[in-house]
């Protein structure tokens, strides 16, 4: 980063383009701040995801895009003897999550990998559940990612995607810079086109928020699907 760009970030904060790039792949000196912010705004969404997963004892669970891994300890308590795995596109996030979850990793309850979800380094039929939160916006071509998810799911497994609606996402000035947004019907069409059948959708109304002087109540969708 050039010195002038660095000074601008310190004084004025990131531009919408820089914010979008950080949300796609947190990196550099902003990564920790971005991760903390994502934790704050995603807490309710994690609660919704865990309910939708319908976890049972001993399941193998993969989270795509886990950030700094703050919520893995809570996830382990959703059922007994869960085996958790994480895949993240950001090397900085993998490093932070490893530091935050040393105990789980040490006893073999959690493994974390740096990589892309359209080329996952996992065996076929490795997981009972795959989920992601606020990730699908960054899949320029969802087909490759969904093909890989379908490959790594066991028979009877499910994929849960949590995403904010297009109407909610359009309130943010960074969304035009690399985000693909969806309403429920849009994502259902993507799923069906890639060999998944939508199972259920839960609408989450988040607390009212303010962004750049505008107040609104975001809505998120917890959408569960099964491979056909």
N, C-alpha and C positions, 0 to 999 in steps of 0.2 A: 504494500500500500504506500502511495506517495505521501510525503510529509504533509502537504496541504490537505489531502483527503483525510488524513488522520486528525489534523487539527479541526477540520470541519465537523467530524464525528463527535469530537469532544465538546465542541461549542454548541452546535446546532442539533446534534443527534443524526441518526441515519435518514437518508432519503427513502421514499417509498420503494424504489428499486433495490436499495441496500437491505431494507427490511425484508422484502420478498426473498432475496437471495439467502438471507440468514435463516428464514423460516424453512426454506427448502433444505438447506444443509448448514446448520450452525457451524461457524468456524472462526478461528482467530480470537482476538481479545473480546469480542462481543458474545462469544458462544455461551459463557456462563450466565450472562444477563438474559440472553434469549431463552435459555433453558429454564431459568427461574420464572420468567414470565409465562412460558408455556405451561409450567406446572400449575401456576395460579389459575389460569383461564381454563385448563382442561380437567380440573379435579372432579367436577360434576360429571363430565363425560366419561371418566374412568368408572365412576359408580354405575352409570348406565350400561357400559360395556360389560362389566363383570356380571351384572344381573342377566344380561342377554346370553352370555357364554354358557350358563347352566353347567358349571364345572362340577365334576365328580372326582372322587379320590383317585389319585394316581395318574391323572391325565397329563399328557405332554402338550404344552401350550407355547405358541410362538407369538410374540409381539413384534410387529414391523414398525420401526420408527419410535423407539422408546425414549429418546431424549437423554436426560441425565439419570434415568432409571429410578427416580424417586419413589415410584409406586410399586416396584417389585415386591418389597416386603409385605405390603398390604395384600397384594395379589396372592402371595403364598398362603395367606390365611383364609382364602375363599373355599378351600377344600384341603383334605389331608394328602400329604405326599405328592403334591404337584411337582412336575419337572418343568421348569421354565426356561425358555430360550428367547433371545432377542437378536434382532438384525437391524442395524442402523446404517444409513448412507453417510453419516458424519463420523469421521475418525475421532474428532474432539468429543462427541457425545459418548462414543464407546469408552473412551478413556475416563470420562467423568463417571459414567455408570459403573465401571469396574471399581473405581475408588469408593463409590457410594454403597456398593453391595459386596464387599469383600467376604463377609461372613457367609452369605448365600452361595457365592461362587466357590468358596473354600470347602463347603460340605456337599458340593455337587448338585445343589438344587437349582442353580442358574448358570447358564452359559451365554456369553455375549459375543457377537460376531460383527465385524465391519464388512458391509457389502450392500449390493443393490437387490431389490426384491424381484427384479425380472431375470436374475441369474443367481438363485439362492444356492449356497453351498451345503444343502441338506439332502439326505437320502429321500427316496420316494416313500410316501405314506409314513412320515415321521411324526406327525402331529394330529392330536384330536381336535384342537382348536387353533385357529389363526385369527388374530385381530389387529386392527390398526386404528389410530385416532388422529384425525386431521392430517392424513397422509395422501389420500387418493387425489387431491387437487394437483399433486406434483407428478402424477403419472402421465407423461405426455402421450403415451400409447398404453392404455390400461391392459390391452390384450396380453402383452408379455408378462406382466405382473400377475394377472389372474391365471394365466396358464401355469405359472410356477406355483401359485398357491394351490391350485387344483392338484398338481403333482405331489406336493408334500403333505396333503391332507389324507388321513386314513379314511377308510369306508365309514360312513356315518358322521364324519367330521363336519364342522361348519366354519365359515369365514364371516367375521363380523367387522363391518366398517362403520366408524362413527365419523360423520361429516356435518358441517354446518350447511344449512340450506343456501342456495344461491342468493335468495333475497337478503339473508343475513350477511353473507360474505361481501356483497356489493357495497356495504356500508364502509368498508375499509379501503383506504387509498392505495394500498400495496397490491391489491388483488389483480389489477390489470397486468401485472408484471410476472407472468408465468404461472398463474393459477387457472385450473379448469374447474368450474363450479357446477353443482348439480342440484336439482330438486329430486324428490323421491322417484318420480317416474323416469327421469333421466338415468339415474344410477341403476334402476331395475332393468332398463333396456341394455345398459352396458353388461350387467351380469348375465342376462339371458343370451346375449350375443356371444358370450364367452363360456358357455357351458355351465352356468349356475342357475339355480332356481331360488328366487327370493322366498324366505320363510316367514319373516316377521319384520315389522318396523315400529320402533317406539320413538315418539317425538319428545324431545327434551326442551323445555323452555328455561333458558338460563337467566340468571339475575340481570336486571337492567344494567347496562353499561354505558359509559360515555366515551366517545372517541372524537377528538378534534371538535369539541363543542356540541356534538349531536348525541342525543340519548336514544337508545333503542334496546329492545329485548331480543337477543339472538335466539334462534331455534336450531337445534341439532337433531340429526336423524341417527338412530342406532339401527343399522340394517343387517340382518342375519340372512345368510344364503347357504345352500348346500350344492355341491357339485352334482350335476346330472349323471 
